[in-house]
Amino acid sequence: MKIGGLQKVSLIDYPGKISAIIFTQGCNFRCPYCHNPELVEQKLYRPCLSEKDILAFLTTRQGKLDAVTITGGEPTLQKDLIPFIKKIRNMGFAVKLDSNGSQPDVLASMIQERLLDFVALDVKAPIEKYQSVVQIPVAIDVIRESIRLVLKAKIQHEFRTTILASLLTAKDILAIVREIAGAKRYALQKFQPARTLNKRYIQEKTYSDEEFLKIKKQLEKNVPLIIIR
């Protein structure tokens, strides 16, 4: 495992549970607003943390933490992700996966083996805008298959989209909701201009609180739980 970071405790990342967060190194998307550039751009990589040390730390947190969240970067690019998750589950932790949905075969394997308790799937844009947002060629059928897998799986899930006013309109967000029809939970994530993969995007803005509430009201007709964060 290429582990680029560890947050020892989080009260907010896994809904209803206290979790540690493991950040994997490497991503196949190049979203310009990404707030973890050191996990995406190879020249910014830091020395990886030892898998052995991570597992040793988790051993000391048995009975204190409920869960482990695995995020990135893009975790499903890691060749040894599945055996790593099995080790974590054998310690008694629930596992939440954050993914961009680009590797449905990996996602399907984890769901089939019942290795995941929660999946948070990033849906970056409406289908017709996907490539312009993630800034690489992307097979739309792949994204749709990951959405289908999450909707079909009998586990907790969340779909989520980071919102920049320059990239996504209110109509775009409604189009995303149509793609995830049947979802139980959808999060609108406000872009935070702190660190970005493309430095120009530090100057970008999201919508106002009032605009977010207006969009939320429209979406509530289609998804039971809409979260603004």
C-alpha positions as CSV (number, residue, x, y, z in Angstrom):
1,M,0.0,0.0,0.0
2,K,1.2,3.5,-0.8
3,I,0.0,5.4,2.2
4,G,0.5,9.1,2.0
5,G,-1.0,10.1,5.3
6,L,-2.9,9.2,8.5
7,Q,-5.4,11.2,10.5
8,K,-5.6,9.4,13.9
9,V,-9.1,10.4,14.7
10,S,-12.1,11.9,13.0
11,L,-15.5,12.6,14.4
12,I,-17.1,13.7,11.1
13,D,-15.7,11.6,8.2
14,Y,-17.7,8.4,8.9
15,P,-21.3,9.3,9.8
16,G,-22.1,8.2,13.3
17,K,-18.7,6.6,14.0
18,I,-15.3,7.6,15.3
19,S,-12.8,6.7,12.7
20,A,-9.2,7.0,11.7
21,I,-8.5,8.2,8.1
22,I,-5.9,6.6,5.9
23,F,-4.9,8.6,2.8
24,T,-3.6,6.6,-0.2
25,Q,-1.1,8.1,-2.6
26,G,-1.9,8.4,-6.3
27,C,-5.0,9.4,-8.4
28,N,-6.0,9.0,-12.0
29,F,-8.1,12.1,-12.1
30,R,-6.7,15.7,-12.2
31,C,-9.6,17.7,-10.8
32,P,-8.1,21.2,-10.7
33,Y,-9.8,22.1,-7.3
34,C,-8.4,19.0,-5.5
35,H,-7.4,19.9,-2.0
36,N,-4.9,17.1,-1.6
37,P,-2.4,17.8,-4.4
38,E,0.4,16.0,-2.5
39,L,-1.6,12.8,-3.0
40,V,-2.1,13.4,-6.7
41,E,0.9,15.1,-8.3
42,Q,3.9,12.8,-8.2
43,K,6.4,15.6,-7.8
44,L,4.6,16.5,-4.5
45,Y,4.6,13.0,-3.0
46,R,6.0,12.7,0.5
47,P,7.6,9.5,1.8
48,C,5.0,6.8,2.3
49,L,4.0,5.6,5.7
50,S,4.7,2.0,6.5
51,E,1.7,-0.4,6.2
52,K,3.2,-2.2,9.2
53,D,3.2,0.9,11.3
54,I,-0.3,1.8,10.3
55,L,-1.6,-1.6,11.3
56,A,0.4,-1.4,14.6
57,F,-1.3,1.9,15.3
58,L,-4.7,0.5,14.7
59,T,-4.0,-2.3,17.0
60,T,-3.6,0.2,19.8
61,R,-7.0,1.7,18.9
62,Q,-9.1,-1.4,19.1
63,G,-12.0,-0.6,21.4
64,K,-11.4,3.1,21.0
65,L,-12.1,3.7,17.4
66,D,-15.2,2.3,15.6
67,A,-14.0,2.5,12.0
68,V,-11.3,3.3,9.4
69,T,-11.9,5.5,6.5
70,I,-9.8,4.9,3.4
71,T,-9.5,7.8,1.1
72,G,-7.0,9.4,-1.3
73,G,-5.9,10.1,-3.9
74,E,-7.9,7.2,-5.2
75,P,-7.7,4.0,-3.1
76,T,-8.9,1.6,-5.7
77,L,-5.7,2.1,-7.7
78,Q,-3.8,0.3,-4.9
79,K,-3.1,-3.3,-6.0
80,D,-3.1,-4.6,-2.4
81,L,-6.1,-2.6,-1.2
82,I,-8.3,-5.7,-0.7
83,P,-5.9,-7.7,1.5
84,F,-5.2,-4.5,3.4
85,I,-8.9,-4.0,4.1
86,K,-9.2,-7.6,5.2
87,K,-6.5,-7.0,7.8
88,I,-8.3,-3.9,9.1
89,R,-11.7,-5.8,9.3
90,N,-10.0,-8.7,11.2
91,M,-9.2,-6.1,13.9
92,G,-12.9,-5.5,14.3
93,F,-13.1,-2.1,12.6
94,A,-15.9,-1.0,10.2
95,V,-14.5,0.2,6.9
96,K,-15.6,3.2,4.8
97,L,-14.2,3.7,1.3
98,D,-14.0,7.1,-0.5
99,S,-13.7,6.6,-4.3
100,N,-14.0,8.5,-7.6
101,G,-15.7,5.5,-9.2
102,S,-13.1,4.9,-11.9
103,Q,-12.5,1.3,-11.0
104,P,-15.8,-0.5,-10.8
105,D,-14.2,-4.0,-11.0
106,V,-12.4,-3.3,-7.7
107,L,-15.5,-1.9,-6.1
108,A,-17.5,-4.9,-7.2
109,S,-15.0,-7.3,-5.7
110,M,-15.0,-5.5,-2.3
111,I,-18.8,-5.3,-2.2
112,Q,-19.1,-9.0,-3.2
113,E,-16.6,-10.0,-0.4
114,R,-18.5,-7.8,2.1
115,L,-15.4,-5.8,2.9
116,L,-17.1,-2.4,3.0
117,D,-19.6,-0.9,5.5
118,F,-19.9,2.5,3.9
119,V,-19.1,3.8,0.4
120,A,-18.8,7.5,-0.4
121,L,-18.7,7.9,-4.2
122,D,-17.7,11.2,-5.7
123,V,-19.7,12.2,-8.7
124,K,-17.7,15.0,-10.2
125,A,-20.1,16.4,-12.8
126,P,-23.0,15.6,-15.1
127,I,-22.0,13.0,-17.7
128,E,-21.5,15.4,-20.5
129,K,-19.1,17.6,-18.4
130,Y,-17.1,14.8,-16.8
131,Q,-14.0,15.0,-18.9
132,S,-13.7,18.8,-18.6
133,V,-14.0,18.6,-14.8
134,V,-11.6,15.7,-14.1
135,Q,-9.3,16.8,-17.0
136,I,-8.5,13.4,-18.4
137,P,-10.4,11.1,-20.8
138,V,-12.9,9.1,-18.9
139,A,-15.2,6.2,-19.9
140,I,-18.7,7.3,-18.8
141,D,-19.9,3.7,-18.7
142,V,-17.3,3.1,-16.0
143,I,-18.7,5.9,-13.8
144,R,-22.3,4.7,-14.4
145,E,-21.3,1.2,-13.4
146,S,-19.8,2.3,-10.1
147,I,-23.0,4.3,-9.4
148,R,-25.1,1.2,-10.2
149,L,-23.0,-0.9,-7.9
150,V,-23.3,1.4,-4.9
151,L,-27.1,1.8,-5.4
152,K,-27.5,-2.0,-5.6
153,A,-25.3,-2.8,-2.7
154,K,-27.0,-3.3,0.7
155,I,-24.6,-1.0,2.5
156,Q,-24.6,2.6,3.7
157,H,-23.7,5.0,1.0
158,E,-23.2,8.6,0.1
159,F,-22.9,10.3,-3.2
160,R,-21.1,13.7,-3.1
161,T,-20.0,16.5,-5.4
162,T,-17.6,19.4,-4.8
163,I,-19.3,22.6,-6.0
164,L,-17.5,25.4,-7.8
165,A,-19.6,28.1,-9.4
166,S,-17.4,28.2,-12.5
167,L,-17.7,24.5,-13.2
168,L,-21.2,23.5,-12.2
169,T,-24.5,25.2,-12.6
170,A,-27.7,24.4,-10.6
171,K,-28.9,22.6,-13.7
172,D,-25.7,20.5,-13.7
173,I,-26.4,19.5,-10.1
174,L,-29.9,18.4,-11.0
175,A,-28.5,16.3,-13.8
176,I,-26.2,14.6,-11.4
177,V,-29.1,13.7,-9.1
178,R,-30.9,12.1,-12.1
179,E,-27.8,9.9,-12.6
180,I,-27.9,8.7,-9.0
181,A,-31.7,8.2,-8.9
182,G,-32.5,6.0,-5.9
183,A,-29.7,7.4,-3.7
184,K,-30.4,7.7,0.0
185,R,-27.9,10.5,0.7
186,Y,-26.2,13.2,-1.4
187,A,-23.7,15.8,-0.1
188,L,-23.1,19.1,-1.7
189,Q,-19.5,20.0,-0.7
190,K,-18.6,23.7,-0.7
191,F,-15.3,24.3,-2.4
192,Q,-12.8,25.5,0.1
193,P,-10.1,27.7,-1.5
194,A,-7.1,26.7,0.6
195,R,-4.9,24.2,-1.4
196,T,-5.6,23.2,-5.0
197,L,-4.0,21.0,-7.6
198,N,-4.2,23.9,-10.0
199,K,-3.2,27.0,-8.1
200,R,-5.3,29.2,-10.3
201,Y,-8.4,27.6,-8.7
202,I,-7.5,29.1,-5.3
203,Q,-9.2,32.2,-6.5
204,E,-12.4,30.3,-7.5
205,K,-15.7,30.6,-5.6
206,T,-18.6,28.4,-4.7
207,Y,-22.2,29.4,-4.3
208,S,-23.6,31.5,-1.4
209,D,-25.4,29.8,1.5
210,E,-28.7,31.1,0.1
211,E,-28.0,29.6,-3.3
212,F,-27.0,26.3,-1.7
213,L,-30.3,26.2,0.3
214,K,-32.3,26.9,-2.9
215,I,-30.5,24.0,-4.7
216,K,-31.0,21.7,-1.7
217,K,-34.8,22.4,-1.8
218,Q,-35.0,21.4,-5.4
219,L,-33.0,18.2,-4.8
220,E,-35.0,17.1,-1.8
221,K,-37.8,16.0,-4.2
222,N,-35.4,13.3,-5.5
223,V,-33.1,12.3,-2.6
224,P,-34.3,11.7,1.0
225,L,-31.2,13.3,2.6
226,I,-29.4,16.3,1.2
227,I,-26.4,17.5,3.1
228,I,-24.5,20.8,2.6
229,R,-21.0,20.7,4.0
